[in-house]
Amino acid sequence: QKEQRKNEHSKHRIIGLTLETRPDAVTPQTIYHMRQMGCTRIELGLQAPDDKILKLVNRGHTVQQFKDAMLLLRQAGFKVDLHFMPDLPGTTPKHDVEMYKLLFSDPGLKPDMIKIYPCTVIKSSQLYEWHQSGKYKSYSSKKLFEALIKMKLATPRYCRISRLIRDIPANEISGGNLITNLREELKKEMNKRGLKCQCLRCREVGH
């Protein structure tokens, strides 16, 4: 409260606060507490709107729990930023594009912002064991590129793609996307084809 009062009269003010949590941790009580802290936006790691995939990767929650959480958050006036992860076990590039489109056609979802994190294999994860044994195989760069371009084109104007890669050093990645400037490379390819992403970030004056 002391810091909030200081912020109210400072020359440079904090005007937004984002917290990341799980859908099963969103309740009227936690929402009240986050509002008291000054939170204005919530990030939720959905990864995939498909219960079979969520169960396979042991996410520990369902798509319906996401919808329930988002309803509560919207009623409280929060912006919601969802995380989407293509190239997970149990999916295909085609299904990834279908799931991405579902995020904006299902009334229970429709995020204000989205972060797209292509799945990568890290040695400390169980996925590394699946990758080594052949149980899981990452997409080729070409297949991932094509899927991501379709996703960008399917993003509505009201949504912002705030990030398109998770910052993991390339030397720690054993499988999956290794292009560290993925967003830039996608933009170059789309420009070559005369294609444009209409998300808020891509339409900002600075770009």
ZANUVO-793954 format. One record per residue (C-alpha): residue number from 0; x, y, z. Coordinates in nm, 4 decimals. Example, Ala and Ser with C-alpha at 12.3 -4.5 7.8 and 13.67 -1.06 7.14 Angstrom:
2
(baza 0; (1.2300; -0.4500; 0.7800))
(baza 1; (1.3670; -0.1060; 0.7140))
! end
This chain:
207
(baza 0; (0.0000; 0.0000; 0.0000))
(baza 1; (0.2893; 0.2325; 0.0782))
(baza 2; (0.4444; 0.1690; -0.2646))
(baza 3; (0.1079; 0.2126; -0.4364))
(baza 4; (0.0609; 0.5538; -0.2743))
(baza 5; (0.4117; 0.6518; -0.3816))
(baza 6; (0.3336; 0.5401; -0.7375))
(baza 7; (0.0195; 0.7563; -0.7506))
(baza 8; (0.2269; 1.0749; -0.7303))
(baza 9; (0.5566; 0.9780; -0.8945))
(baza 10; (0.6784; 1.1331; -1.2187))
(baza 11; (0.7029; 0.7924; -1.3904))
(baza 12; (0.4241; 0.5597; -1.2878))
(baza 13; (0.3626; 0.1863; -1.3110))
(baza 14; (0.0362; 0.1626; -1.5059))
(baza 15; (0.0091; -0.2155; -1.5383))
(baza 16; (0.1092; -0.5301; -1.3557))
(baza 17; (0.1015; -0.8792; -1.5081))
(baza 18; (0.0962; -1.1967; -1.3018))
(baza 19; (0.1245; -1.5506; -1.4367))
(baza 20; (-0.0675; -1.8325; -1.2733))
(baza 21; (-0.2491; -2.1606; -1.3317))
(baza 22; (-0.6190; -2.1785; -1.4209))
(baza 23; (-0.6949; -2.3973; -1.1199))
(baza 24; (-0.5492; -2.1254; -0.8956))
(baza 25; (-0.7957; -1.8620; -1.0204))
(baza 26; (-1.0757; -1.8176; -0.7664))
(baza 27; (-1.2814; -1.5196; -0.6458))
(baza 28; (-1.0439; -1.5014; -0.3465))
(baza 29; (-0.7215; -1.4998; -0.5525))
(baza 30; (-0.8747; -1.2509; -0.7967))
(baza 31; (-0.9570; -1.0162; -0.5088))
(baza 32; (-0.5997; -1.0485; -0.3771))
(baza 33; (-0.4450; -0.9854; -0.7215))
(baza 34; (-0.6641; -0.6780; -0.7677))
(baza 35; (-0.5459; -0.5444; -0.4307))
(baza 36; (-0.1875; -0.5853; -0.5509))
(baza 37; (-0.2697; -0.3715; -0.8553))
(baza 38; (-0.2645; -0.6519; -1.1124))
(baza 39; (-0.4241; -0.5619; -1.4476))
(baza 40; (-0.3386; -0.8617; -1.6674))
(baza 41; (-0.3122; -1.2373; -1.6118))
(baza 42; (-0.1055; -1.4855; -1.8112))
(baza 43; (-0.2193; -1.8481; -1.8325))
(baza 44; (-0.0160; -2.1316; -1.9861))
(baza 45; (-0.2837; -2.3097; -2.1872))
(baza 46; (-0.0300; -2.4643; -2.4324))
(baza 47; (-0.3034; -2.6498; -2.6280))
(baza 48; (-0.6863; -2.6387; -2.6218))
(baza 49; (-0.6999; -3.0188; -2.6424))
(baza 50; (-0.7507; -3.2328; -2.3310))
(baza 51; (-0.5774; -3.5366; -2.4843))
(baza 52; (-0.2589; -3.3375; -2.5395))
(baza 53; (-0.2775; -3.1715; -2.1963))
(baza 54; (-0.3110; -3.5147; -2.0344))
(baza 55; (-0.0245; -3.6593; -2.2403))
(baza 56; (0.2154; -3.3830; -2.1296))
(baza 57; (0.0947; -3.3907; -1.7667))
(baza 58; (-0.0285; -3.0305; -1.7508))
(baza 59; (-0.2582; -3.1169; -1.4624))
(baza 60; (-0.5612; -2.9187; -1.5796))
(baza 61; (-0.8286; -2.9230; -1.8495))
(baza 62; (-0.9473; -2.6857; -2.1204))
(baza 63; (-1.2714; -2.6318; -1.9259))
(baza 64; (-1.0729; -2.5135; -1.6233))
(baza 65; (-0.9200; -2.2511; -1.8515))
(baza 66; (-1.2595; -2.1355; -1.9682))
(baza 67; (-1.3850; -2.1175; -1.6084))
(baza 68; (-1.0783; -1.9157; -1.5054))
(baza 69; (-1.1083; -1.6802; -1.8021))
(baza 70; (-1.4751; -1.6148; -1.7272))
(baza 71; (-1.3910; -1.5144; -1.3705))
(baza 72; (-1.1021; -1.2960; -1.4863))
(baza 73; (-1.3082; -1.1229; -1.7527))
(baza 74; (-1.5868; -1.0521; -1.5039))
(baza 75; (-1.3245; -0.8814; -1.2878))
(baza 76; (-1.1968; -0.6703; -1.5801))
(baza 77; (-0.8587; -0.8366; -1.6332))
(baza 78; (-0.6880; -0.8681; -1.9680))
(baza 79; (-0.5876; -1.2289; -2.0371))
(baza 80; (-0.2708; -1.3440; -2.2136))
(baza 81; (-0.2680; -1.7114; -2.3156))
(baza 82; (0.0399; -1.9189; -2.3965))
(baza 83; (0.0147; -2.1531; -2.6966))
(baza 84; (0.2753; -2.4218; -2.7696))
(baza 85; (0.2944; -2.5780; -3.1164))
(baza 86; (0.4926; -2.8995; -3.1749))
(baza 87; (0.3890; -3.0707; -2.8510))
(baza 88; (0.3685; -3.4510; -2.8301))
(baza 89; (0.0404; -3.5814; -2.9697))
(baza 90; (-0.0197; -3.3087; -3.2288))
(baza 91; (0.0641; -3.2233; -3.5901))
(baza 92; (0.1282; -2.8941; -3.7733))
(baza 93; (-0.2253; -2.9122; -3.9175))
(baza 94; (-0.3825; -2.9733; -3.5770))
(baza 95; (-0.1747; -2.6911; -3.4248))
(baza 96; (-0.3237; -2.4473; -3.6765))
(baza 97; (-0.6741; -2.5823; -3.6071))
(baza 98; (-0.6243; -2.5427; -3.2304))
(baza 99; (-0.4864; -2.1920; -3.2752))
(baza 100; (-0.7929; -2.0883; -3.4748))
(baza 101; (-1.0114; -2.2411; -3.2030))
(baza 102; (-0.8612; -1.9957; -2.9517))
(baza 103; (-1.0368; -1.7144; -3.1385))
(baza 104; (-1.3593; -1.8906; -3.2378))
(baza 105; (-1.4478; -2.0417; -2.8986))
(baza 106; (-1.6393; -1.7786; -2.6948))
(baza 107; (-1.4876; -1.9237; -2.3769))
(baza 108; (-1.1345; -1.8301; -2.4866))
(baza 109; (-1.0590; -1.5372; -2.7238))
(baza 110; (-0.7483; -1.4006; -2.5450))
(baza 111; (-0.6508; -1.0340; -2.5560))
(baza 112; (-0.2891; -1.1336; -2.6110))
(baza 113; (-0.1039; -1.4509; -2.6953))
(baza 114; (0.2484; -1.5859; -2.6646))
(baza 115; (0.3434; -1.8580; -2.9104))
(baza 116; (0.6200; -2.0822; -2.7774))
(baza 117; (0.7215; -2.3639; -3.0154))
(baza 118; (0.8062; -2.6673; -2.8032))
(baza 119; (1.1781; -2.7316; -2.7539))
(baza 120; (1.3536; -3.0321; -2.6034))
(baza 121; (1.5715; -2.9620; -2.2993))
(baza 122; (1.7956; -3.2291; -2.1465))
(baza 123; (1.6493; -3.1920; -1.7972))
(baza 124; (1.2949; -3.2736; -1.9175))
(baza 125; (1.1088; -3.6018; -1.9598))
(baza 126; (1.0512; -3.4971; -2.3187))
(baza 127; (1.4263; -3.5435; -2.3770))
(baza 128; (1.3893; -3.9143; -2.2932))
(baza 129; (1.0969; -3.9402; -2.5373))
(baza 130; (1.3034; -3.7613; -2.7999))
(baza 131; (1.6021; -3.9904; -2.7525))
(baza 132; (1.3906; -4.3052; -2.7690))
(baza 133; (1.2011; -4.1902; -3.0772))
(baza 134; (0.8690; -4.1563; -2.8948))
(baza 135; (0.8661; -3.7853; -2.9813))
(baza 136; (0.9973; -3.6149; -3.2935))
(baza 137; (1.0098; -3.2384; -3.3476))
(baza 138; (0.8818; -3.0717; -3.6643))
(baza 139; (1.1227; -2.9753; -3.9366))
(baza 140; (1.1958; -2.6025; -3.9604))
(baza 141; (0.9918; -2.5853; -4.2823))
(baza 142; (0.6806; -2.7464; -4.1272))
(baza 143; (0.7050; -2.5249; -3.8194))
(baza 144; (0.7486; -2.2125; -4.0350))
(baza 145; (0.4439; -2.2918; -4.2473))
(baza 146; (0.2288; -2.3592; -3.9405))
(baza 147; (0.3402; -2.0362; -3.7699))
(baza 148; (0.2670; -1.8291; -4.0809))
(baza 149; (-0.0860; -1.9711; -4.0904))
(baza 150; (-0.1243; -1.8884; -3.7209))
(baza 151; (-0.0128; -1.5293; -3.7700))
(baza 152; (-0.2588; -1.4887; -4.0573))
(baza 153; (-0.5384; -1.6330; -3.8388))
(baza 154; (-0.4747; -1.3857; -3.5546))
(baza 155; (-0.7565; -1.1267; -3.5265))
(baza 156; (-0.6811; -0.7541; -3.5219))
(baza 157; (-0.7803; -0.7123; -3.1565))
(baza 158; (-0.5178; -0.9611; -3.0351))
(baza 159; (-0.1470; -0.8967; -2.9788))
(baza 160; (0.1133; -1.1679; -3.0387))
(baza 161; (0.3407; -1.0435; -2.7643))
(baza 162; (0.6071; -1.3112; -2.8076))
(baza 163; (0.6886; -1.5763; -3.0658))
(baza 164; (0.9680; -1.7686; -2.8991))
(baza 165; (1.0816; -1.8541; -2.5496))
(baza 166; (1.4335; -1.7321; -2.4752))
(baza 167; (1.6282; -2.0549; -2.4314))
(baza 168; (1.9962; -2.0587; -2.5398))
(baza 169; (2.0390; -2.2650; -2.8586))
(baza 170; (2.3170; -2.4729; -2.7010))
(baza 171; (2.0675; -2.6035; -2.4429))
(baza 172; (1.8142; -2.7197; -2.7025))
(baza 173; (1.8333; -3.0833; -2.8103))
(baza 174; (1.5323; -3.0782; -3.0415))
(baza 175; (1.2816; -2.8357; -3.1880))
(baza 176; (1.3220; -2.4775; -3.3064))
(baza 177; (1.6804; -2.3460; -3.3003))
(baza 178; (1.6147; -2.0125; -3.4742))
(baza 179; (1.6633; -1.7517; -3.2004))
(baza 180; (1.5299; -1.4622; -3.4157))
(baza 181; (1.2237; -1.6610; -3.5244))
(baza 182; (0.9860; -1.3648; -3.5393))
(baza 183; (1.2217; -1.1693; -3.7617))
(baza 184; (1.2704; -1.4633; -3.9987))
(baza 185; (0.8957; -1.5225; -4.0192))
(baza 186; (0.8406; -1.1567; -4.1067))
(baza 187; (1.0991; -1.1764; -4.3860))
(baza 188; (0.9323; -1.4848; -4.5316))
(baza 189; (0.5862; -1.3305; -4.5088))
(baza 190; (0.7094; -1.0116; -4.6779))
(baza 191; (0.8491; -1.2222; -4.9631))
(baza 192; (0.5050; -1.3768; -5.0106))
(baza 193; (0.3222; -1.0459; -4.9782))
(baza 194; (0.1546; -1.1555; -4.6542))
(baza 195; (0.0876; -0.9433; -4.3455))
(baza 196; (0.0053; -1.0277; -3.9862))
(baza 197; (-0.2790; -0.8080; -3.8547))
(baza 198; (-0.2142; -0.8496; -3.4815))
(baza 199; (-0.1825; -0.5346; -3.2692))
(baza 200; (0.1941; -0.5617; -3.2329))
(baza 201; (0.2553; -0.5917; -3.6066))
(baza 202; (0.0356; -0.2847; -3.6693))
(baza 203; (0.2062; -0.0572; -3.4169))
(baza 204; (0.3393; 0.2736; -3.5498))
(baza 205; (0.6960; 0.1791; -3.4578))
(baza 206; (0.6814; -0.1159; -3.6967))
! end
